[in-house]
């Protein structure tokens, strides 16, 4: 068994997801409610199940409908029941925190603790991971501080038995897989500190798909997909499959071939959702059409 496969086994065990075995061949196709800012979470779950998605990521950020600090016990129960009724898997909770200043770190730990607790309340048998970016800044001047601050995140993840996954983000303090891997290795590759892979943040940056997948695979616990195009000197995000600048069938195939058995989750950028006339349900349907086709082309099975 390869080192990447061993790492995936540890990650799946740590996050409560299914363990890899030769009999597990599937990846799930999901959608993030980050792309449904106007919908109540229960309604979003109903819509996504009707469209045909296998899984969902809930945005639990401050001020959102499923804000982990504001969600009542009654609504937690309603969301859990909806997920169970639709057999829709909850794979991730989306946060948005940074550890760079003392104040930010205190806020991050507070929010991450709330999210990890919510993960176990909403899906007790298979708690989702909690994902976040790390804010802006310069990696070289911040990397040692990041390493030390993330060490506290690892302790929280272990205490709550929940995986925390960081997403390298275009323009962020951690903006590419190699930087995230440096942090993981400095911390001893902890089981519950993982990576979110989102190639849209590496496109047009001399970071080839094959190389970023190979670098990321030993640590990937969640995959976000959206599309990207260049407009003059700007990079603009679009719905996955709409620009054809990313071969999502190839992406899915390569991740699966390297041992990944998690979620392929459609993420709608705020660049898209804040446009006039944006229709969240129509966007979800477009994402499903494009990515279900990519799954078929990849040869990778989804849960029956």
RODO-2510 file (C-alpha; in nm, 4 decimals, decimal comma):
residues 304
     n   res          X          Y          Z
     1     x     0,0000     0,0000     0,0000
     2     x     0,1356     0,3440    -0,0925
     3     x     0,2128     0,6215     0,1531
     4     x    -0,0700     0,8261     0,0013
     5     x    -0,3166     0,5441     0,0596
     6     x    -0,1994     0,5050     0,4204
     7     x    -0,2505     0,8754     0,4759
     8     x    -0,6007     0,8519     0,3301
     9     x    -0,6824     0,5633     0,5610
    10     x    -0,5734     0,7677     0,8618
    11     x    -0,7664     1,0721     0,7432
    12     x    -1,0860     0,8778     0,6881
    13     x    -1,0583     0,7146     1,0280
    14     x    -0,9914     1,0476     1,1964
    15     x    -1,2803     1,2277     1,0281
    16     x    -1,5318     0,9496     1,0801
    17     x    -1,5586     0,8807     0,7095
    18     x    -1,5607     0,5346     0,5545
    19     x    -1,2282     0,3562     0,5621
    20     x    -1,0689     0,2638     0,2363
    21     x    -1,0711    -0,0967     0,1268
    22     x    -1,0600    -0,2687    -0,2118
    23     x    -1,4400    -0,2935    -0,1991
    24     x    -1,4898     0,0847    -0,1718
    25     x    -1,4825     0,2285    -0,5222
    26     x    -1,7082     0,5324    -0,4976
    27     x    -1,6772     0,9060    -0,4487
    28     x    -1,9758     1,1248    -0,3665
    29     x    -2,0969     1,4231    -0,5674
    30     x    -2,1990     1,7089    -0,3414
    31     x    -2,2943     2,0756    -0,3299
    32     x    -2,2092     2,3444    -0,0743
    33     x    -2,4804     2,5654     0,0730
    34     x    -2,2237     2,8439     0,0432
    35     x    -2,3807     2,8687    -0,3029
    36     x    -2,7316     2,9006    -0,1551
    37     x    -2,7040     3,2070     0,0722
    38     x    -3,0739     3,2955     0,0425
    39     x    -3,2098     2,9500     0,1286
    40     x    -3,2837     2,7993     0,4674
    41     x    -3,0574     2,4963     0,5170
    42     x    -3,3487     2,2535     0,5446
    43     x    -3,4851     2,3794     0,2124
    44     x    -3,1407     2,3560     0,0509
    45     x    -3,1109     1,9927     0,1612
    46     x    -3,4524     1,9129     0,0089
    47     x    -3,3564     2,0821    -0,3187
    48     x    -3,0169     1,9106    -0,3456
    49     x    -3,1655     1,5685    -0,2767
    50     x    -3,4329     1,6231    -0,5431
    51     x    -3,1689     1,7263    -0,7982
    52     x    -2,9773     1,4056    -0,7301
    53     x    -2,6714     1,4993    -0,5244
    54     x    -2,5199     1,2377    -0,2937
    55     x    -2,3892     1,4777    -0,0305
    56     x    -2,3863     1,8300     0,1042
    57     x    -2,1530     2,0758     0,2704
    58     x    -2,3179     2,3191     0,5114
    59     x    -2,1876     2,6751     0,5423
    60     x    -2,1770     2,7318     0,9193
    61     x    -1,9917     3,0630     0,9074
    62     x    -2,0851     3,3588     1,1249
    63     x    -2,4034     3,5219     0,9978
    64     x    -2,5069     3,2338     0,7705
    65     x    -2,8297     3,0380     0,8048
    66     x    -2,6555     2,7419     0,9726
    67     x    -2,4230     2,9596     1,1840
    68     x    -2,2905     2,7134     1,4428
    69     x    -2,3284     2,9721     1,7194
    70     x    -2,6936     3,0437     1,6390
    71     x    -2,8455     2,7124     1,5289
    72     x    -3,1161     2,6059     1,7743
    73     x    -3,1549     2,2510     1,9024
    74     x    -3,4840     2,2231     1,7131
    75     x    -3,3186     2,3214     1,3852
    76     x    -3,0238     2,0884     1,4438
    77     x    -3,2726     1,8056     1,4828
    78     x    -3,4645     1,9153     1,1722
    79     x    -3,1461     1,9233     0,9624
    80     x    -3,0372     1,5832     1,0938
    81     x    -3,3783     1,4343     1,0130
    82     x    -3,3748     1,5860     0,6620
    83     x    -3,0304     1,4404     0,5927
    84     x    -3,1418     1,0973     0,7121
    85     x    -3,4717     1,1048     0,5202
    86     x    -3,2945     1,1893     0,1957
    87     x    -2,9904     0,9650     0,2605
    88     x    -2,7843     1,2747     0,1849
    89     x    -2,4386     1,2559     0,3365
    90     x    -2,3050     1,5550     0,5301
    91     x    -1,9376     1,5631     0,4328
    92     x    -1,8149     1,9053     0,5425
    93     x    -1,8921     2,2168     0,7452
    94     x    -1,7523     2,5392     0,5986
    95     x    -1,5955     2,7975     0,8306
    96     x    -1,3860     3,1043     0,7481
    97     x    -1,1221     3,1847     1,0095
    98     x    -0,7568     3,2853     1,0335
    99     x    -0,4994     3,2207     1,3089
   100     x    -0,2513     3,4987     1,2290
   101     x    -0,3168     3,7519     1,5078
   102     x    -0,3867     3,6728     1,8728
   103     x    -0,7427     3,8047     1,8343
   104     x    -0,7981     3,6044     1,5163
   105     x    -0,6633     3,2885     1,6763
   106     x    -0,8940     3,3220     1,9768
   107     x    -1,1916     3,3722     1,7448
   108     x    -1,0819     3,0829     1,5240
   109     x    -1,0574     2,8425     1,8171
   110     x    -1,4004     2,9490     1,9405
   111     x    -1,5591     2,9028     1,5988
   112     x    -1,3795     2,5760     1,5233
   113     x    -1,4899     2,4309     1,8558
   114     x    -1,8511     2,5192     1,7794
   115     x    -1,8220     2,3647     1,4326
   116     x    -1,6628     2,0423     1,5572
   117     x    -1,9376     2,0033     1,8162
   118     x    -2,2016     2,0659     1,5499
   119     x    -2,0389     1,8047     1,3260
   120     x    -2,1085     1,5358     1,5859
   121     x    -2,4599     1,6635     1,6559
   122     x    -2,5666     1,6600     1,2909
   123     x    -2,4029     1,3310     1,1908
   124     x    -2,3072     1,1353     1,5026
   125     x    -2,2007     0,8161     1,3214
   126     x    -2,0022     0,9876     1,0436
   127     x    -1,9170     1,3428     1,1565
   128     x    -1,8129     1,5692     0,8706
   129     x    -1,4811     1,7497     0,8628
   130     x    -1,4590     2,1246     0,9222
   131     x    -1,2901     2,3214     0,6445
   132     x    -1,1521     2,6733     0,6331
   133     x    -0,9076     2,8952     0,4519
   134     x    -0,6374     3,0707     0,6581
   135     x    -0,6706     3,4370     0,5630
   136     x    -0,4334     3,6629     0,3735
   137     x    -0,0643     3,7352     0,4146
   138     x     0,2825     3,6267     0,3080
   139     x     0,3671     3,2620     0,3626
   140     x     0,7436     3,2913     0,4067
   141     x     0,7197     3,5544     0,6776
   142     x     0,4228     3,3846     0,8494
   143     x     0,4921     3,0128     0,8164
   144     x     0,6477     2,9556     1,1598
   145     x     0,3649     3,1415     1,3317
   146     x     0,1128     2,9465     1,1248
   147     x     0,2784     2,6188     1,2241
   148     x     0,2586     2,7052     1,5925
   149     x    -0,0988     2,8304     1,5763
   150     x    -0,2142     2,5271     1,3788
   151     x    -0,0612     2,3072     1,6473
   152     x    -0,3382     2,4330     1,8763
   153     x    -0,5941     2,3517     1,6080
   154     x    -0,4621     1,9965     1,6010
   155     x    -0,5136     1,9630     1,9756
   156     x    -0,8707     2,0864     1,9348
   157     x    -0,9290     1,8391     1,6518
   158     x    -0,7997     1,5549     1,8675
   159     x    -1,0015     1,6657     2,1699
   160     x    -1,3224     1,6732     1,9644
   161     x    -1,2297     1,3763     1,7411
   162     x    -1,3062     1,5792     1,4303
   163     x    -1,0883     1,6494     1,1264
   164     x    -1,0051     2,0095     1,0373
   165     x    -0,9082     2,0701     0,6751
   166     x    -0,7345     2,3810     0,5444
   167     x    -0,7782     2,5051     0,1881
   168     x    -0,4897     2,6681     0,0025
   169     x    -0,6497     2,9750    -0,1528
   170     x    -0,5382     3,1912    -0,4439
   171     x    -0,3888     3,5043    -0,2872
   172     x    -0,4091     3,3637     0,0665
   173     x    -0,1279     3,3191     0,3155
   174     x    -0,1308     2,9504     0,2173
   175     x    -0,1966     2,9575    -0,1554
   176     x    -0,0675     2,6255    -0,2917
   177     x    -0,0420     2,2616    -0,1846
   178     x     0,3331     2,2631    -0,1191
   179     x     0,2899     2,5322     0,1475
   180     x     0,0179     2,3339     0,3239
   181     x     0,2336     2,0202     0,3068
   182     x     0,5212     2,2088     0,4725
   183     x     0,2925     2,2909     0,7644
   184     x     0,1653     1,9336     0,7911
   185     x     0,5172     1,7905     0,7908
   186     x     0,6375     2,0434     1,0484
   187     x     0,3550     1,9246     1,2752
   188     x     0,4317     1,5563     1,2200
   189     x     0,1538     1,4934     0,9659
   190     x    -0,1266     1,4784     1,2254
   191     x    -0,4182     1,2559     1,1348
   192     x    -0,6838     1,5205     1,1953
   193     x    -0,5228     1,8137     1,0115
   194     x    -0,6023     1,7648     0,6439
   195     x    -0,6230     1,9542     0,3145
   196     x    -0,9052     2,0656     0,0881
   197     x    -0,8078     2,0361    -0,2792
   198     x    -0,9522     2,3053    -0,5079
   199     x    -0,7707     2,3322    -0,8400
   200     x    -0,9437     2,6603    -0,9306
   201     x    -0,6979     2,8296    -0,6956
   202     x    -0,3962     2,6919    -0,8840
   203     x    -0,5074     2,7409    -1,2455
   204     x    -0,3187     3,0042    -1,4482
   205     x    -0,0343     2,9958    -1,1933
   206     x     0,2107     2,7483    -1,3483
   207     x     0,0785     2,4846    -1,1088
   208     x    -0,0205     2,1891    -1,3303
   209     x    -0,3151     1,9708    -1,2345
   210     x    -0,1098     1,6501    -1,2247
   211     x     0,1609     1,7957    -1,0003
   212     x    -0,0802     1,9597    -0,7553
   213     x    -0,2790     1,6365    -0,7229
   214     x     0,0372     1,4338    -0,6582
   215     x     0,1543     1,6826    -0,3945
   216     x    -0,1838     1,7005    -0,2258
   217     x    -0,3070     1,3403    -0,2340
   218     x    -0,1484     1,2115     0,0877
   219     x    -0,3335     1,4824     0,2815
   220     x    -0,6577     1,5443     0,0898
   221     x    -0,9806     1,4803     0,2797
   222     x    -1,2189     1,6965     0,0756
   223     x    -1,2332     1,8229    -0,2830
   224     x    -1,4054     2,1464    -0,3868
   225     x    -1,4740     2,2112    -0,7543
   226     x    -1,5482     2,5330    -0,9381
   227     x    -1,4373     2,6685    -1,2730
   228     x    -1,2101     2,9569    -1,3616
   229     x    -1,1247     3,1812    -1,6534
   230     x    -0,8907     3,4700    -1,7232
   231     x    -1,0464     3,8071    -1,8078
   232     x    -0,7759     4,0554    -1,9034
   233     x    -0,5422     4,0474    -1,6024
   234     x    -0,8000     3,9033    -1,3629
   235     x    -0,8965     3,5484    -1,2759
   236     x    -1,2729     3,4998    -1,2499
   237     x    -1,4495     3,2008    -1,0945
   238     x    -1,7472     3,0332    -1,2635
   239     x    -1,9718     2,7326    -1,2035
   240     x    -1,7825     2,4041    -1,2418
   241     x    -1,7788     2,2770    -1,5985
   242     x    -1,8823     2,6083    -1,7547
   243     x    -1,5476     2,7296    -1,8983
   244     x    -1,3835     2,3944    -1,9794
   245     x    -1,0528     2,5304    -1,8507
   246     x    -1,0416     2,2440    -1,5993
   247     x    -1,0904     1,8838    -1,7083
   248     x    -1,3017     1,7633    -1,4162
   249     x    -1,3272     1,4074    -1,5484
   250     x    -0,9477     1,3874    -1,5479
   251     x    -0,9339     1,5480    -1,2032
   252     x    -1,1801     1,2959    -1,0577
   253     x    -1,0052     1,0041    -1,2267
   254     x    -0,6600     1,1033    -1,1014
   255     x    -0,7767     1,1628    -0,7445
   256     x    -0,9625     0,8328    -0,7385
   257     x    -0,6668     0,6507    -0,8928
   258     x    -0,4472     0,7869    -0,6155
   259     x    -0,6771     0,6468    -0,3465
   260     x    -0,9191     0,9321    -0,2783
   261     x    -1,2667     0,8112    -0,1804
   262     x    -1,4242     1,1284    -0,0432
   263     x    -1,6511     1,4036    -0,1704
   264     x    -1,6311     1,5991    -0,4952
   265     x    -1,8166     1,9075    -0,3794
   266     x    -1,9483     2,1834    -0,6064
   267     x    -1,8668     2,5266    -0,4665
   268     x    -2,0218     2,8425    -0,6079
   269     x    -1,7887     3,1384    -0,5669
   270     x    -1,9288     3,4596    -0,4192
   271     x    -1,8151     3,6147    -0,7506
   272     x    -2,1039     3,4183    -0,9013
   273     x    -2,3619     3,4191    -0,6208
   274     x    -2,3436     3,7989    -0,5801
   275     x    -2,4238     3,8670    -0,9447
   276     x    -2,7572     4,0288    -1,0202
   277     x    -3,0236     3,7698    -1,0927
   278     x    -2,8309     3,4777    -0,9439
   279     x    -3,0558     3,1723    -0,9002
   280     x    -2,9171     2,9241    -0,6473
   281     x    -3,1396     2,6351    -0,7548
   282     x    -3,0574     2,6829    -1,1226
   283     x    -2,6876     2,7000    -1,0326
   284     x    -2,7134     2,3721    -0,8415
   285     x    -2,8825     2,2064    -1,1390
   286     x    -2,6062     2,3279    -1,3708
   287     x    -2,3401     2,1987    -1,1332
   288     x    -2,5097     1,8616    -1,1127
   289     x    -2,5429     1,8299    -1,4886
   290     x    -2,1790     1,9190    -1,5517
   291     x    -2,0231     1,7154    -1,2707
   292     x    -2,2420     1,4072    -1,3069
   293     x    -2,1274     1,4015    -1,6704
   294     x    -1,7658     1,4384    -1,5539
   295     x    -1,8152     1,1411    -1,3218
   296     x    -1,9471     0,9335    -1,6111
   297     x    -1,6512     1,0292    -1,8296
   298     x    -1,4057     0,9530    -1,5476
   299     x    -1,5356     0,6012    -1,4940
   300     x    -1,5504     0,6636    -1,1191
   301     x    -1,8643     0,5264    -0,9541
   302     x    -2,0947     0,7183    -0,7222
   303     x    -2,2970     0,5539    -0,4426
   304     x    -2,5962     0,3681    -0,5814
***
